[in-house]
């Protein structure tokens, strides 16, 4: 990939091509806002109002959010919307390393702002649910509402006591997030590589990335709530800390948020990208190589 090629498609991001880093960062911040607004929004709706019938409905909304965010911003920023993917593209995809920290800051800002907007919209309902359930925000057990923002292992719907904690260990949670993000990176790199003669092209790639996210959430969310994106977790988690959840948000009732929701996705994305470059990409050949997609 060239230094200006989009990780979400085949066309160069316009703002990077023009050397306008501020516009690129703004676009990726907007994309992350869209992702978190819809994604964490559906978690609010499911956890507080029982608006969804099951995990798959939540997963599908997350998948749609990813696809829409990429479609809306890829031409301008590359549609990273994820610090882990930004790191992977900087290390293994030709993305300019000098742009990494500005992208991360924009992604975190977009995620934080989306969480703040959701809290304004859902705040009264959150307070009502807490009052009805005897939940005291900031004390053990308030993960059941804090989960609308940051993430926990195990998923608080499996319980919030010592017995529930035994269901998912920190190493197990790390592995789940590492593996899920590695799979995501493999898919993103494969779909965006111009030498993949069987790839769908830039038009369908965001849809398939979204479907990959939906499938991963369906498998991993019962364990860790399925992060794969440090901005998606840390931005809303910081907001929850400020909004009264305090130590339940950071560092969390059992800690581990840094290793599971920041370090594991970062390492997983880089590992997945490295696997793609070492194992899959050599078989693609140059662009146009191989039999036609439709014999």
N, C-alpha and C positions, 0 to 999 in steps of 0.2 A: 504494500500500500504506500502511496506517496504521502508526503507530510501534510497534505491538505485533503486527503480523501476521507469521506464521511464513514464512520463506523456503522452507521445505520443504513447506508445506501451506497450507491456508486458515484453520485455527484459530489464534488467538493463543497464543503460548507462555505456559503457565500462570504460570511463575515471573516472567516479565517483566510480565505483566498484574497480578500481585500485588505487584510492586515488590521481589521477592526476588532480587536480582542474584546473591547467593552460591549459591543453589540453581540458578539458570540456568547459572552458570559451572560448577558441579559437574557438571550434566547434560551440558554440552557437552564437558567434559573426559572424562567417561565415554564419550561417543560417539566422541571421537577415539581413546581407548584401544581401543575395539572395532574401529574402522577399522584402526588400525595393528597390533593384535594379529593379526587375520585377514590383512590385506594383507601386512605384512612377514613374517608367519608363513608364508604360502604361498611368498614369495620364499626364505625359509630352506629350506623343504621342497624347492623346485625346485633351488636352487643347490647344496645340500649333500647331499641324499638322492636327487635325480633322481626325485622323487615325482610330478611332472607330466610329461606327454608333450610339451607345447608351450606357447607363449606364450598361446594362447587360454584354456587351463585356468587359468593364473595370472590372466589378465584377468577371467575369470568370477568367481573368488573375490574379487578386489578389488571387483567390481560388487556381489556379494552383501554384502560387508562394508559398503559405503556404504549400501545399502538398509537393512540390519539396524540400523546405527548411527542412521540417521535415524528409522526406526520407533521405536526404543527411547527417543529423546531429544527428538524434535521438539515434542511437546506441552509439554515443560518448558522447553526452551531455544531452540527453532526449528530445531535440528538443523543448525547451521552446519558444525561439525566441520572447519573450514577457514578459516584467517585471511584468505585471499584473498576468500572469499565474505563473511566478516564485513565486510571493508573495502568491498566492493561494495554490500552492503545498507546500510551506514552512509552511504555517499556518495549512493546512488541509490535506495535502497529504504525509507527511513524508519526504519531501525534506529537507536536512540539512540547518538549518537557517544560519549557518556560511558561506554558499555558495551564499547567496542571493545577497549581494552587489557586489561581483566579477562578478556574472552573469549579473546584471544590467549594470555594467560598460562595459562589453563586448558587450552587446546588443546595448547600446547607441553608442559605437565605430563603430560597424558594420553598424548601420543605418546612422551615420554621414558620414562614408567613402562612402557608396553607393550614398548618396546625392551628395557628391563631384564629384564622377565619372560621375554621370548623368549631373552635371553642365558642366563638361568639354565637354561632348558629345553634349549636347543640348544648350550650352551657346550662340552660334551665332544665333540659331533660337529664343531663348528667347529675345535676343536683337532686332532682326528683328520684332518680334511680338509687343514688347513694342514701338518701333519706329513707326510702322504702326498705332498703336492704341493711340498714344500720351500718353502712360503710363510712368510716371516717377517713377523709382524704389525707394521705400522707402516712397513715398507719398501716401495718400489715393487713392484707386483705383488700386494700384499695387498688391492687393491681387489676381488679375486675373492671375498673373504669379507666385506670391509667393505660391499659392495653389498647385503648383507642388511639394512643399516640405512640409511645415506645413499645418495645416488644419484650416478651418474657419466655423463659423456658422452665418448665413446660408451659404451654398455652394456659393462661389462668382459668379457662373453662374446664380444665382437667383438675382444678383445685389450686389452693394457695397455701396449703399447710405443709408441714414437714414430710408427710407421707406423699403428697403430690410431687415434691421436689425429687423424690427418689425415682420417679418415673422417667426423668430425663436428666442425665448427668451433664456437667459442663463439657467434658470431652466429647460426649455424644452430640450435644448441641453444636459444638464447634465443627464436628465432622459433617453434620447435616447442612450447615450453612456453607461450609467450604465446598462440599460436593455439589450442592445446588447452584452456587455461583459459578463453579467451574463448568458445569453443563451449560449454563446460560452463556458464558463467554465463548465456548466452543461453537454454539449455535450462531451467536452474533458475528463472530469472525468468519464462519463458513458462509453465512448468508450475504455478507458484505464483500467477500473476496471476488474480484472480477474474473479470476481464473477458474472459478467454480462453474463449469459448463451446465451443471444441473441446478444451479441456484435460481431463485424465483425473480431476481432483479429487484431494483430498489422499490418498485411499486408494491410488492407483496411482502417484502422483508419485515416491515414493522408489524404486520398482522401475525406473522409466524413467530416473531420474538414475543409478542403478547400472548400467543397460545402456549409458548414454552413456559412463560411465567405462570400462566394459569395452571398448567400441568404440574409444575414444581410446587406451587402453593397447595394444590390438592394433596400432594404427598407429604410435604414437610410442615405445613402450618399447624397440624395438631401437636407437633413437638416444640417448635420454636417461634411460631407465628409466621415463619418464612420471610426473612428480610432480604438478603442478597444485595442490599443497597445501603451503605452506611449513612447516606444523607436521609433516606427515608426513615431510618430509626433515630439518628442522633438529633436531627433538627426538631422533630416533634417531641423527642425525649427532653431536650433542653426546655422547650416550651412547657411541658408538663411539670418539670422541676420548678419553673417560675410560677406556674398556675396553682401551686399548693400541694402537689404530690411529693415534693421534696425528696427525701431519701428513697422513697419507693420508685421514683423516676431515676435518680442518680445517687448512689450506684446501683440501686435496685435491692430487693429483699435478700438476694443471695449473691449479688455482684455478678461478674462475668460479662457484663454488657459490652465491654471493650473487646474482649477476646472473641465473643460469639458474634456480635453484630457489627464490628468494625474490622478487626483483624481477619476473621475468617472469610468474609466476602472479598476483602482486598487480596488475600493470599489465593483464594479460590479463583478469582478472575484472572490473575496473572498465571496461575497454573493451567487453567483451561486454555488461555491464549497460547501458552508455551506448547501445550499438547497439540493444539491445532497446527502451529507452525512446524513442529517436529514430525508429526505423524500424518496428518490429513492433507495439509497444503502441498507437500511434495507430489502427491498423486494427482493433483489437479492439472499440472502442466501449465503452459502459457495460456493467456486469454484466448478462447475459441478452440482450445485443444479438446479432442475427444469427439465422440459421436453426437449428433444433434439431439436435443432434448426430446423431440417428437419424431421418431423414425418414420 
